Amino acid sequence: MCLAIPALVTELHDGAMASVSVGGIAKQISVALLDAVAVGDYVLLHVGYALHRVSEEEARRTLAMMAEAGLLQAEVAEMAQTTGLAGGAS
């Protein structure tokens, strides 16, 4: 489906890369499009790129709406497939 989804930044790496977590799935993404990002920030993630920083409140609200609409599970499953973690991860 490829929606932008809020993700929590869990680690920063060299080369404008970061690790993020969404629904128990960890993924390495590019943060090159953002001026600044820190561990603990929430970003809108789309096809492997952080597009925008969002507040924790906005991230939680968006994730709740996506879950209610039945979209969150599909996005997390798609993310798991692209990270080689089909079936979920812990």
PyMOL Python script that loads the backbone (N, CA, C, O; Angstrom):
from pymol import cmd

cmd.read_pdbstr("""\
ATOM      1  N   MET A   1       0.820  -1.192   0.000  1.00  0.00           N
ATOM      2  CA  MET A   1       0.000   0.000   0.000  1.00  0.00           C
ATOM      3  C   MET A   1       0.866   1.259   0.000  1.00  0.00           C
ATOM      4  O   MET A   1       0.526   2.249  -0.647  1.00  0.00           O
ATOM      5  N   CYS A   2       1.973   1.220   0.718  1.00  0.00           N
ATOM      6  CA  CYS A   2       2.969   2.293   0.698  1.00  0.00           C
ATOM      7  C   CYS A   2       2.467   3.636   1.222  1.00  0.00           C
ATOM      8  O   CYS A   2       2.617   4.660   0.556  1.00  0.00           O
ATOM      9  N   LEU A   3       1.886   3.631   2.381  1.00  0.00           N
ATOM     10  CA  LEU A   3       1.524   4.872   3.049  1.00  0.00           C
ATOM     11  C   LEU A   3       2.708   5.366   3.849  1.00  0.00           C
ATOM     12  O   LEU A   3       3.586   4.576   4.197  1.00  0.00           O
ATOM     13  N   ALA A   4       2.756   6.652   4.149  1.00  0.00           N
ATOM     14  CA  ALA A   4       3.740   7.161   5.109  1.00  0.00           C
ATOM     15  C   ALA A   4       3.250   6.760   6.492  1.00  0.00           C
ATOM     16  O   ALA A   4       2.083   6.963   6.827  1.00  0.00           O
ATOM     17  N   ILE A   5       4.139   6.192   7.291  1.00  0.00           N
ATOM     18  CA  ILE A   5       3.752   5.658   8.589  1.00  0.00           C
ATOM     19  C   ILE A   5       4.699   6.199   9.660  1.00  0.00           C
ATOM     20  O   ILE A   5       5.907   6.261   9.429  1.00  0.00           O
ATOM     21  N   PRO A   6       4.183   6.589  10.813  1.00  0.00           N
ATOM     22  CA  PRO A   6       5.058   7.062  11.883  1.00  0.00           C
ATOM     23  C   PRO A   6       5.936   5.933  12.410  1.00  0.00           C
ATOM     24  O   PRO A   6       5.471   4.813  12.623  1.00  0.00           O
ATOM     25  N   ALA A   7       7.210   6.247  12.616  1.00  0.00           N
ATOM     26  CA  ALA A   7       8.171   5.271  13.117  1.00  0.00           C
ATOM     27  C   ALA A   7       9.053   5.936  14.167  1.00  0.00           C
ATOM     28  O   ALA A   7       9.376   7.119  14.059  1.00  0.00           O
ATOM     29  N   LEU A   8       9.435   5.178  15.167  1.00  0.00           N
ATOM     30  CA  LEU A   8      10.281   5.661  16.248  1.00  0.00           C
ATOM     31  C   LEU A   8      11.747   5.431  15.899  1.00  0.00           C
ATOM     32  O   LEU A   8      12.141   4.309  15.579  1.00  0.00           O
ATOM     33  N   VAL A   9      12.556   6.488  15.957  1.00  0.00           N
ATOM     34  CA  VAL A   9      13.991   6.371  15.706  1.00  0.00           C
ATOM     35  C   VAL A   9      14.633   5.741  16.937  1.00  0.00           C
ATOM     36  O   VAL A   9      14.533   6.273  18.043  1.00  0.00           O
ATOM     37  N   THR A  10      15.293   4.605  16.736  1.00  0.00           N
ATOM     38  CA  THR A  10      15.900   3.877  17.851  1.00  0.00           C
ATOM     39  C   THR A  10      17.420   3.951  17.859  1.00  0.00           C
ATOM     40  O   THR A  10      18.046   3.713  18.892  1.00  0.00           O
ATOM     41  N   GLU A  11      18.017   4.279  16.722  1.00  0.00           N
ATOM     42  CA  GLU A  11      19.477   4.343  16.643  1.00  0.00           C
ATOM     43  C   GLU A  11      19.872   5.168  15.422  1.00  0.00           C
ATOM     44  O   GLU A  11      19.207   5.120  14.387  1.00  0.00           O
ATOM     45  N   LEU A  12      20.957   5.926  15.555  1.00  0.00           N
ATOM     46  CA  LEU A  12      21.501   6.692  14.431  1.00  0.00           C
ATOM     47  C   LEU A  12      22.759   6.010  13.928  1.00  0.00           C
ATOM     48  O   LEU A  12      23.528   5.457  14.715  1.00  0.00           O
ATOM     49  N   HIS A  13      22.972   6.047  12.612  1.00  0.00           N
ATOM     50  CA  HIS A  13      24.133   5.418  11.981  1.00  0.00           C
ATOM     51  C   HIS A  13      24.834   6.437  11.092  1.00  0.00           C
ATOM     52  O   HIS A  13      24.274   7.483  10.767  1.00  0.00           O
ATOM     53  N   ASP A  14      26.060   6.121  10.704  1.00  0.00           N
ATOM     54  CA  ASP A  14      26.787   6.964   9.754  1.00  0.00           C
ATOM     55  C   ASP A  14      26.058   6.996   8.415  1.00  0.00           C
ATOM     56  O   ASP A  14      25.237   6.128   8.118  1.00  0.00           O
ATOM     57  N   GLY A  15      26.370   8.003   7.622  1.00  0.00           N
ATOM     58  CA  GLY A  15      25.818   8.084   6.277  1.00  0.00           C
ATOM     59  C   GLY A  15      24.353   8.467   6.230  1.00  0.00           C
ATOM     60  O   GLY A  15      23.636   8.046   5.323  1.00  0.00           O
ATOM     61  N   ALA A  16      23.890   9.264   7.195  1.00  0.00           N
ATOM     62  CA  ALA A  16      22.497   9.725   7.238  1.00  0.00           C
ATOM     63  C   ALA A  16      21.506   8.563   7.263  1.00  0.00           C
ATOM     64  O   ALA A  16      20.463   8.601   6.610  1.00  0.00           O
ATOM     65  N   MET A  17      21.855   7.531   8.033  1.00  0.00           N
ATOM     66  CA  MET A  17      20.988   6.373   8.187  1.00  0.00           C
ATOM     67  C   MET A  17      20.570   6.261   9.644  1.00  0.00           C
ATOM     68  O   MET A  17      21.254   6.757  10.540  1.00  0.00           O
ATOM     69  N   ALA A  18      19.438   5.602   9.868  1.00  0.00           N
ATOM     70  CA  ALA A  18      18.933   5.389  11.227  1.00  0.00           C
ATOM     71  C   ALA A  18      18.162   4.079  11.262  1.00  0.00           C
ATOM     72  O   ALA A  18      17.680   3.593  10.239  1.00  0.00           O
ATOM     73  N   SER A  19      18.055   3.523  12.453  1.00  0.00           N
ATOM     74  CA  SER A  19      17.172   2.378  12.672  1.00  0.00           C
ATOM     75  C   SER A  19      15.888   2.909  13.282  1.00  0.00           C
ATOM     76  O   SER A  19      15.913   3.785  14.146  1.00  0.00           O
ATOM     77  N   VAL A  20      14.758   2.369  12.823  1.00  0.00           N
ATOM     78  CA  VAL A  20      13.453   2.751  13.351  1.00  0.00           C
ATOM     79  C   VAL A  20      12.680   1.501  13.720  1.00  0.00           C
ATOM     80  O   VAL A  20      13.028   0.391  13.315  1.00  0.00           O
ATOM     81  N   SER A  21      11.627   1.699  14.494  1.00  0.00           N
ATOM     82  CA  SER A  21      10.763   0.602  14.911  1.00  0.00           C
ATOM     83  C   SER A  21       9.306   0.976  14.665  1.00  0.00           C
ATOM     84  O   SER A  21       8.861   2.076  14.993  1.00  0.00           O
ATOM     85  N   VAL A  22       8.581   0.032  14.081  1.00  0.00           N
ATOM     86  CA  VAL A  22       7.136   0.180  13.869  1.00  0.00           C
ATOM     87  C   VAL A  22       6.496  -1.169  14.136  1.00  0.00           C
ATOM     88  O   VAL A  22       6.817  -2.153  13.470  1.00  0.00           O
ATOM     89  N   GLY A  23       5.607  -1.222  15.090  1.00  0.00           N
ATOM     90  CA  GLY A  23       4.877  -2.462  15.356  1.00  0.00           C
ATOM     91  C   GLY A  23       5.769  -3.654  15.632  1.00  0.00           C
ATOM     92  O   GLY A  23       5.430  -4.777  15.256  1.00  0.00           O
ATOM     93  N   GLY A  24       6.907  -3.433  16.284  1.00  0.00           N
ATOM     94  CA  GLY A  24       7.816  -4.528  16.599  1.00  0.00           C
ATOM     95  C   GLY A  24       8.772  -4.892  15.478  1.00  0.00           C
ATOM     96  O   GLY A  24       9.595  -5.792  15.638  1.00  0.00           O
ATOM     97  N   ILE A  25       8.677  -4.213  14.353  1.00  0.00           N
ATOM     98  CA  ILE A  25       9.566  -4.456  13.222  1.00  0.00           C
ATOM     99  C   ILE A  25      10.628  -3.365  13.205  1.00  0.00           C
ATOM    100  O   ILE A  25      10.306  -2.178  13.268  1.00  0.00           O
ATOM    101  N   ALA A  26      11.884  -3.762  13.121  1.00  0.00           N
ATOM    102  CA  ALA A  26      12.992  -2.806  13.027  1.00  0.00           C
ATOM    103  C   ALA A  26      13.443  -2.725  11.580  1.00  0.00           C
ATOM    104  O   ALA A  26      13.477  -3.725  10.863  1.00  0.00           O
ATOM    105  N   LYS A  27      13.788  -1.513  11.168  1.00  0.00           N
ATOM    106  CA  LYS A  27      14.204  -1.302   9.787  1.00  0.00           C
ATOM    107  C   LYS A  27      15.237  -0.190   9.759  1.00  0.00           C
ATOM    108  O   LYS A  27      15.143   0.767  10.527  1.00  0.00           O
ATOM    109  N   GLN A  28      16.226  -0.310   8.873  1.00  0.00           N
ATOM    110  CA  GLN A  28      17.195   0.755   8.685  1.00  0.00           C
ATOM    111  C   GLN A  28      16.703   1.635   7.538  1.00  0.00           C
ATOM    112  O   GLN A  28      16.335   1.139   6.473  1.00  0.00           O
ATOM    113  N   ILE A  29      16.702   2.957   7.774  1.00  0.00           N
ATOM    114  CA  ILE A  29      16.158   3.895   6.791  1.00  0.00           C
ATOM    115  C   ILE A  29      17.124   5.061   6.582  1.00  0.00           C
ATOM    116  O   ILE A  29      18.088   5.228   7.330  1.00  0.00           O
ATOM    117  N   SER A  30      16.853   5.849   5.568  1.00  0.00           N
ATOM    118  CA  SER A  30      17.611   7.070   5.319  1.00  0.00           C
ATOM    119  C   SER A  30      16.931   8.246   6.008  1.00  0.00           C
ATOM    120  O   SER A  30      15.710   8.398   5.949  1.00  0.00           O
ATOM    121  N   VAL A  31      17.743   9.075   6.663  1.00  0.00           N
ATOM    122  CA  VAL A  31      17.234  10.307   7.264  1.00  0.00           C
ATOM    123  C   VAL A  31      17.852  11.522   6.553  1.00  0.00           C
ATOM    124  O   VAL A  31      17.850  12.631   7.088  1.00  0.00           O
ATOM    125  N   ALA A  32      18.374  11.298   5.356  1.00  0.00           N
ATOM    126  CA  ALA A  32      19.064  12.343   4.598  1.00  0.00           C
ATOM    127  C   ALA A  32      18.159  13.522   4.228  1.00  0.00           C
ATOM    128  O   ALA A  32      18.656  14.619   3.973  1.00  0.00           O
ATOM    129  N   LEU A  33      16.859  13.317   4.195  1.00  0.00           N
ATOM    130  CA  LEU A  33      15.934  14.385   3.811  1.00  0.00           C
ATOM    131  C   LEU A  33      15.583  15.316   4.970  1.00  0.00           C
ATOM    132  O   LEU A  33      14.905  16.324   4.773  1.00  0.00           O
ATOM    133  N   LEU A  34      16.042  14.981   6.178  1.00  0.00           N
ATOM    134  CA  LEU A  34      15.735  15.780   7.363  1.00  0.00           C
ATOM    135  C   LEU A  34      16.957  16.567   7.799  1.00  0.00           C
ATOM    136  O   LEU A  34      18.091  16.106   7.661  1.00  0.00           O
ATOM    137  N   ASP A  35      16.715  17.758   8.325  1.00  0.00           N
ATOM    138  CA  ASP A  35      17.816  18.582   8.826  1.00  0.00           C
ATOM    139  C   ASP A  35      18.438  17.981  10.073  1.00  0.00           C
ATOM    140  O   ASP A  35      19.662  17.951  10.205  1.00  0.00           O
ATOM    141  N   ALA A  36      17.616  17.509  10.976  1.00  0.00           N
ATOM    142  CA  ALA A  36      18.117  16.941  12.228  1.00  0.00           C
ATOM    143  C   ALA A  36      17.139  15.881  12.713  1.00  0.00           C
ATOM    144  O   ALA A  36      15.923  16.030  12.594  1.00  0.00           O
ATOM    145  N   VAL A  37      17.693  14.822  13.254  1.00  0.00           N
ATOM    146  CA  VAL A  37      16.883  13.756  13.830  1.00  0.00           C
ATOM    147  C   VAL A  37      17.671  13.166  14.993  1.00  0.00           C
ATOM    148  O   VAL A  37      18.899  13.096  14.944  1.00  0.00           O
ATOM    149  N   ALA A  38      16.967  12.745  16.035  1.00  0.00           N
ATOM    150  CA  ALA A  38      17.614  12.194  17.228  1.00  0.00           C
ATOM    151  C   ALA A  38      16.904  10.910  17.634  1.00  0.00           C
ATOM    152  O   ALA A  38      15.745  10.684  17.286  1.00  0.00           O
ATOM    153  N   VAL A  39      17.619  10.079  18.375  1.00  0.00           N
ATOM    154  CA  VAL A  39      17.006   8.883  18.942  1.00  0.00           C
ATOM    155  C   VAL A  39      15.827   9.328  19.804  1.00  0.00           C
ATOM    156  O   VAL A  39      15.952  10.255  20.604  1.00  0.00           O
ATOM    157  N   GLY A  40      14.699   8.674  19.642  1.00  0.00           N
ATOM    158  CA  GLY A  40      13.490   9.027  20.377  1.00  0.00           C
ATOM    159  C   GLY A  40      12.527   9.870  19.562  1.00  0.00           C
ATOM    160  O   GLY A  40      11.365  10.023  19.940  1.00  0.00           O
ATOM    161  N   ASP A  41      12.995  10.421  18.443  1.00  0.00           N
ATOM    162  CA  ASP A  41      12.110  11.179  17.553  1.00  0.00           C
ATOM    163  C   ASP A  41      11.187  10.221  16.808  1.00  0.00           C
ATOM    164  O   ASP A  41      11.517   9.055  16.592  1.00  0.00           O
ATOM    165  N   TYR A  42      10.036  10.733  16.427  1.00  0.00           N
ATOM    166  CA  TYR A  42       9.153  10.015  15.510  1.00  0.00           C
ATOM    167  C   TYR A  42       9.260  10.683  14.152  1.00  0.00           C
ATOM    168  O   TYR A  42       9.283  11.909  14.047  1.00  0.00           O
ATOM    169  N   VAL A  43       9.324   9.858  13.110  1.00  0.00           N
ATOM    170  CA  VAL A  43       9.404  10.366  11.743  1.00  0.00           C
ATOM    171  C   VAL A  43       8.323   9.695  10.910  1.00  0.00           C
ATOM    172  O   VAL A  43       7.878   8.591  11.222  1.00  0.00           O
ATOM    173  N   LEU A  44       7.906  10.375   9.846  1.00  0.00           N
ATOM    174  CA  LEU A  44       7.017   9.741   8.881  1.00  0.00           C
ATOM    175  C   LEU A  44       7.893   8.998   7.892  1.00  0.00           C
ATOM    176  O   LEU A  44       8.734   9.594   7.219  1.00  0.00           O
ATOM    177  N   LEU A  45       7.693   7.711   7.808  1.00  0.00           N
ATOM    178  CA  LEU A  45       8.510   6.821   6.988  1.00  0.00           C
ATOM    179  C   LEU A  45       7.757   6.462   5.720  1.00  0.00           C
ATOM    180  O   LEU A  45       6.596   6.057   5.767  1.00  0.00           O
ATOM    181  N   HIS A  46       8.426   6.615   4.589  1.00  0.00           N
ATOM    182  CA  HIS A  46       7.832   6.235   3.302  1.00  0.00           C
ATOM    183  C   HIS A  46       8.921   5.651   2.423  1.00  0.00           C
ATOM    184  O   HIS A  46       9.929   6.310   2.167  1.00  0.00           O
ATOM    185  N   VAL A  47       8.736   4.445   1.965  1.00  0.00           N
ATOM    186  CA  VAL A  47       9.654   3.702   1.105  1.00  0.00           C
ATOM    187  C   VAL A  47      11.124   3.858   1.506  1.00  0.00           C
ATOM    188  O   VAL A  47      11.986   4.096   0.660  1.00  0.00           O
ATOM    189  N   GLY A  48      11.395   3.721   2.805  1.00  0.00           N
ATOM    190  CA  GLY A  48      12.763   3.721   3.283  1.00  0.00           C
ATOM    191  C   GLY A  48      13.362   5.079   3.594  1.00  0.00           C
ATOM    192  O   GLY A  48      14.547   5.173   3.918  1.00  0.00           O
ATOM    193  N   TYR A  49      12.563   6.131   3.502  1.00  0.00           N
ATOM    194  CA  TYR A  49      13.038   7.488   3.779  1.00  0.00           C
ATOM    195  C   TYR A  49      12.185   8.154   4.850  1.00  0.00           C
ATOM    196  O   TYR A  49      10.958   8.062   4.826  1.00  0.00           O
ATOM    197  N   ALA A  50      12.843   8.824   5.785  1.00  0.00           N
ATOM    198  CA  ALA A  50      12.136   9.656   6.750  1.00  0.00           C
ATOM    199  C   ALA A  50      11.832  10.970   6.044  1.00  0.00           C
ATOM    200  O   ALA A  50      12.740  11.659   5.579  1.00  0.00           O
ATOM    201  N   LEU A  51      10.548  11.314   5.967  1.00  0.00           N
ATOM    202  CA  LEU A  51      10.130  12.510   5.234  1.00  0.00           C
ATOM    203  C   LEU A  51       9.952  13.731   6.114  1.00  0.00           C
ATOM    204  O   LEU A  51      10.143  14.863   5.667  1.00  0.00           O
ATOM    205  N   HIS A  52       9.578  13.495   7.388  1.00  0.00           N
ATOM    206  CA  HIS A  52       9.205  14.605   8.258  1.00  0.00           C
ATOM    207  C   HIS A  52       9.230  14.116   9.699  1.00  0.00           C
ATOM    208  O   HIS A  52       8.883  12.968   9.973  1.00  0.00           O
ATOM    209  N   ARG A  53       9.642  14.989  10.623  1.00  0.00           N
ATOM    210  CA  ARG A  53       9.531  14.658  12.043  1.00  0.00           C
ATOM    211  C   ARG A  53       8.124  15.002  12.515  1.00  0.00           C
ATOM    212  O   ARG A  53       7.540  15.994  12.079  1.00  0.00           O
ATOM    213  N   VAL A  54       7.582  14.175  13.412  1.00  0.00           N
ATOM    214  CA  VAL A  54       6.265  14.428  13.991  1.00  0.00           C
ATOM    215  C   VAL A  54       6.366  14.252  15.501  1.00  0.00           C
ATOM    216  O   VAL A  54       7.270  13.583  16.001  1.00  0.00           O
ATOM    217  N   SER A  55       5.434  14.855  16.212  1.00  0.00           N
ATOM    218  CA  SER A  55       5.414  14.714  17.670  1.00  0.00           C
ATOM    219  C   SER A  55       4.984  13.295  18.040  1.00  0.00           C
ATOM    220  O   SER A  55       4.366  12.586  17.246  1.00  0.00           O
ATOM    221  N   GLU A  56       5.325  12.906  19.256  1.00  0.00           N
ATOM    222  CA  GLU A  56       4.915  11.599  19.742  1.00  0.00           C
ATOM    223  C   GLU A  56       3.386  11.496  19.751  1.00  0.00           C
ATOM    224  O   GLU A  56       2.825  10.461  19.393  1.00  0.00           O
ATOM    225  N   GLU A  57       2.725  12.572  20.159  1.00  0.00           N
ATOM    226  CA  GLU A  57       1.257  12.580  20.193  1.00  0.00           C
ATOM    227  C   GLU A  57       0.678  12.365  18.792  1.00  0.00           C
ATOM    228  O   GLU A  57      -0.240  11.565  18.610  1.00  0.00           O
ATOM    229  N   GLU A  58       1.214  13.076  17.815  1.00  0.00           N
ATOM    230  CA  GLU A  58       0.729  12.930  16.439  1.00  0.00           C
ATOM    231  C   GLU A  58       1.003  11.520  15.921  1.00  0.00           C
ATOM    232  O   GLU A  58       0.161  10.931  15.242  1.00  0.00           O
ATOM    233  N   ALA A  59       2.181  10.979  16.241  1.00  0.00           N
ATOM    234  CA  ALA A  59       2.525   9.623  15.805  1.00  0.00           C
ATOM    235  C   ALA A  59       1.550   8.612  16.396  1.00  0.00           C
ATOM    236  O   ALA A  59       1.026   7.760  15.679  1.00  0.00           O
ATOM    237  N   ARG A  60       1.307   8.704  17.690  1.00  0.00           N
ATOM    238  CA  ARG A  60       0.395   7.760  18.348  1.00  0.00           C
ATOM    239  C   ARG A  60      -1.034   7.881  17.798  1.00  0.00           C
ATOM    240  O   ARG A  60      -1.710   6.878  17.568  1.00  0.00           O
ATOM    241  N   ARG A  61      -1.473   9.114  17.596  1.00  0.00           N
ATOM    242  CA  ARG A  61      -2.819   9.335  17.055  1.00  0.00           C
ATOM    243  C   ARG A  61      -2.934   8.748  15.639  1.00  0.00           C
ATOM    244  O   ARG A  61      -3.929   8.102  15.312  1.00  0.00           O
ATOM    245  N   THR A  62      -1.926   8.973  14.818  1.00  0.00           N
ATOM    246  CA  THR A  62      -1.943   8.462  13.449  1.00  0.00           C
ATOM    247  C   THR A  62      -1.903   6.939  13.430  1.00  0.00           C
ATOM    248  O   THR A  62      -2.642   6.304  12.677  1.00  0.00           O
ATOM    249  N   LEU A  63      -1.033   6.349  14.263  1.00  0.00           N
ATOM    250  CA  LEU A  63      -0.961   4.895  14.328  1.00  0.00           C
ATOM    251  C   LEU A  63      -2.286   4.299  14.797  1.00  0.00           C
ATOM    252  O   LEU A  63      -2.709   3.261  14.289  1.00  0.00           O
ATOM    253  N   ALA A  64      -2.943   4.944  15.758  1.00  0.00           N
ATOM    254  CA  ALA A  64      -4.240   4.457  16.248  1.00  0.00           C
ATOM    255  C   ALA A  64      -5.298   4.528  15.144  1.00  0.00           C
ATOM    256  O   ALA A  64      -6.092   3.602  14.981  1.00  0.00           O
ATOM    257  N   MET A  65      -5.306   5.620  14.396  1.00  0.00           N
ATOM    258  CA  MET A  65      -6.277   5.748  13.295  1.00  0.00           C
ATOM    259  C   MET A  65      -6.004   4.716  12.205  1.00  0.00           C
ATOM    260  O   MET A  65      -6.935   4.140  11.641  1.00  0.00           O
ATOM    261  N   MET A  66      -4.720   4.483  11.909  1.00  0.00           N
ATOM    262  CA  MET A  66      -4.374   3.485  10.893  1.00  0.00           C
ATOM    263  C   MET A  66      -4.795   2.094  11.354  1.00  0.00           C
ATOM    264  O   MET A  66      -5.296   1.303  10.556  1.00  0.00           O
ATOM    265  N   ALA A  67      -4.595   1.790  12.639  1.00  0.00           N
ATOM    266  CA  ALA A  67      -4.996   0.493  13.179  1.00  0.00           C
ATOM    267  C   ALA A  67      -6.508   0.335  13.115  1.00  0.00           C
ATOM    268  O   ALA A  67      -7.012  -0.721  12.731  1.00  0.00           O
ATOM    269  N   GLU A  68      -7.230   1.387  13.493  1.00  0.00           N
ATOM    270  CA  GLU A  68      -8.691   1.347  13.467  1.00  0.00           C
ATOM    271  C   GLU A  68      -9.225   1.128  12.055  1.00  0.00           C
ATOM    272  O   GLU A  68     -10.229   0.443  11.860  1.00  0.00           O
ATOM    273  N   ALA A  69      -8.546   1.716  11.075  1.00  0.00           N
ATOM    274  CA  ALA A  69      -8.976   1.577   9.683  1.00  0.00           C
ATOM    275  C   ALA A  69      -8.484   0.273   9.050  1.00  0.00           C
ATOM    276  O   ALA A  69      -8.800  -0.016   7.896  1.00  0.00           O
ATOM    277  N   GLY A  70      -7.711  -0.512   9.805  1.00  0.00           N
ATOM    278  CA  GLY A  70      -7.203  -1.769   9.273  1.00  0.00           C
ATOM    279  C   GLY A  70      -5.991  -1.615   8.373  1.00  0.00           C
ATOM    280  O   GLY A  70      -5.632  -2.547   7.654  1.00  0.00           O
ATOM    281  N   LEU A  71      -5.356  -0.452   8.403  1.00  0.00           N
ATOM    282  CA  LEU A  71      -4.210  -0.200   7.535  1.00  0.00           C
ATOM    283  C   LEU A  71      -2.871  -0.507   8.189  1.00  0.00           C
ATOM    284  O   LEU A  71      -1.909  -0.843   7.499  1.00  0.00           O
ATOM    285  N   LEU A  72      -2.798  -0.399   9.495  1.00  0.00           N
ATOM    286  CA  LEU A  72      -1.522  -0.550  10.182  1.00  0.00           C
ATOM    287  C   LEU A  72      -0.948  -1.951  10.017  1.00  0.00           C
ATOM    288  O   LEU A  72       0.236  -2.108   9.721  1.00  0.00           O
ATOM    289  N   GLN A  73      -1.774  -2.959  10.206  1.00  0.00           N
ATOM    290  CA  GLN A  73      -1.296  -4.336  10.101  1.00  0.00           C
ATOM    291  C   GLN A  73      -0.730  -4.615   8.708  1.00  0.00           C
ATOM    292  O   GLN A  73       0.298  -5.281   8.583  1.00  0.00           O
ATOM    293  N   ALA A  74      -1.386  -4.115   7.669  1.00  0.00           N
ATOM    294  CA  ALA A  74      -0.899  -4.332   6.302  1.00  0.00           C
ATOM    295  C   ALA A  74       0.440  -3.638   6.083  1.00  0.00           C
ATOM    296  O   ALA A  74       1.335  -4.203   5.453  1.00  0.00           O
ATOM    297  N   GLU A  75       0.584  -2.424   6.595  1.00  0.00           N
ATOM    298  CA  GLU A  75       1.841  -1.692   6.437  1.00  0.00           C
ATOM    299  C   GLU A  75       2.978  -2.374   7.189  1.00  0.00           C
ATOM    300  O   GLU A  75       4.089  -2.481   6.670  1.00  0.00           O
ATOM    301  N   VAL A  76       2.708  -2.834   8.404  1.00  0.00           N
ATOM    302  CA  VAL A  76       3.735  -3.522   9.194  1.00  0.00           C
ATOM    303  C   VAL A  76       4.113  -4.840   8.513  1.00  0.00           C
ATOM    304  O   VAL A  76       5.290  -5.198   8.476  1.00  0.00           O
ATOM    305  N   ALA A  77       3.144  -5.550   7.982  1.00  0.00           N
ATOM    306  CA  ALA A  77       3.428  -6.807   7.278  1.00  0.00           C
ATOM    307  C   ALA A  77       4.285  -6.543   6.045  1.00  0.00           C
ATOM    308  O   ALA A  77       5.215  -7.297   5.756  1.00  0.00           O
ATOM    309  N   GLU A  78       3.974  -5.480   5.324  1.00  0.00           N
ATOM    310  CA  GLU A  78       4.772  -5.119   4.144  1.00  0.00           C
ATOM    311  C   GLU A  78       6.194  -4.756   4.555  1.00  0.00           C
ATOM    312  O   GLU A  78       7.155  -5.134   3.885  1.00  0.00           O
ATOM    313  N   MET A  79       6.327  -4.020   5.659  1.00  0.00           N
ATOM    314  CA  MET A  79       7.643  -3.657   6.177  1.00  0.00           C
ATOM    315  C   MET A  79       8.429  -4.910   6.554  1.00  0.00           C
ATOM    316  O   MET A  79       9.627  -4.995   6.283  1.00  0.00           O
ATOM    317  N   ALA A  80       7.770  -5.873   7.170  1.00  0.00           N
ATOM    318  CA  ALA A  80       8.428  -7.118   7.573  1.00  0.00           C
ATOM    319  C   ALA A  80       8.950  -7.866   6.354  1.00  0.00           C
ATOM    320  O   ALA A  80      10.037  -8.442   6.400  1.00  0.00           O
ATOM    321  N   GLN A  81       8.194  -7.863   5.276  1.00  0.00           N
ATOM    322  CA  GLN A  81       8.628  -8.553   4.061  1.00  0.00           C
ATOM    323  C   GLN A  81       9.848  -7.878   3.463  1.00  0.00           C
ATOM    324  O   GLN A  81      10.751  -8.558   2.975  1.00  0.00           O
ATOM    325  N   THR A  82       9.893  -6.557   3.490  1.00  0.00           N
ATOM    326  CA  THR A  82      11.019  -5.850   2.883  1.00  0.00           C
ATOM    327  C   THR A  82      12.267  -5.901   3.746  1.00  0.00           C
ATOM    328  O   THR A  82      13.351  -5.566   3.270  1.00  0.00           O
ATOM    329  N   THR A  83      12.145  -6.312   5.008  1.00  0.00           N
ATOM    330  CA  THR A  83      13.305  -6.469   5.866  1.00  0.00           C
ATOM    331  C   THR A  83      13.669  -7.932   6.036  1.00  0.00           C
ATOM    332  O   THR A  83      14.587  -8.268   6.784  1.00  0.00           O
ATOM    333  N   GLY A  84      12.944  -8.805   5.336  1.00  0.00           N
ATOM    334  CA  GLY A  84      13.229 -10.230   5.440  1.00  0.00           C
ATOM    335  C   GLY A  84      12.693 -10.851   6.710  1.00  0.00           C
ATOM    336  O   GLY A  84      13.179 -11.898   7.136  1.00  0.00           O
ATOM    337  N   LEU A  85      11.693 -10.223   7.330  1.00  0.00           N
ATOM    338  CA  LEU A  85      11.139 -10.716   8.591  1.00  0.00           C
ATOM    339  C   LEU A  85       9.683 -11.113   8.428  1.00  0.00           C
ATOM    340  O   LEU A  85       8.887 -10.897   9.342  1.00  0.00           O
ATOM    341  N   ALA A  86       9.315 -11.680   7.305  1.00  0.00           N
ATOM    342  CA  ALA A  86       7.929 -12.048   7.062  1.00  0.00           C
ATOM    343  C   ALA A  86       7.416 -12.892   8.222  1.00  0.00           C
ATOM    344  O   ALA A  86       8.092 -13.808   8.690  1.00  0.00           O
ATOM    345  N   GLY A  87       6.234 -12.571   8.666  1.00  0.00           N
ATOM    346  CA  GLY A  87       5.644 -13.262   9.795  1.00  0.00           C
ATOM    347  C   GLY A  87       5.867 -12.537  11.105  1.00  0.00           C
ATOM    348  O   GLY A  87       5.390 -12.983  12.149  1.00  0.00           O
ATOM    349  N   GLY A  88       6.586 -11.422  11.068  1.00  0.00           N
ATOM    350  CA  GLY A  88       6.760 -10.624  12.283  1.00  0.00           C
ATOM    351  C   GLY A  88       8.148 -10.781  12.863  1.00  0.00           C
ATOM    352  O   GLY A  88       8.957 -11.588  12.405  1.00  0.00           O
ATOM    353  N   ALA A  89       8.396  -9.981  13.889  1.00  0.00           N
ATOM    354  CA  ALA A  89       9.681  -9.992  14.591  1.00  0.00           C
ATOM    355  C   ALA A  89       9.467  -9.509  15.997  1.00  0.00           C
ATOM    356  O   ALA A  89       8.428  -8.930  16.315  1.00  0.00           O
ATOM    357  N   SER A  90      10.432  -9.740  16.826  1.00  0.00           N
ATOM    358  CA  SER A  90      10.321  -9.245  18.198  1.00  0.00           C
ATOM    359  C   SER A  90      11.396  -8.258  18.485  1.00  0.00           C
ATOM    360  O   SER A  90      11.468  -7.727  19.594  1.00  0.00           O
TER     361      SER A  90
END
""", "prot")
cmd.dss("prot")
cmd.show_as("cartoon", "prot")
cmd.util.cbc("prot")
cmd.orient("prot")
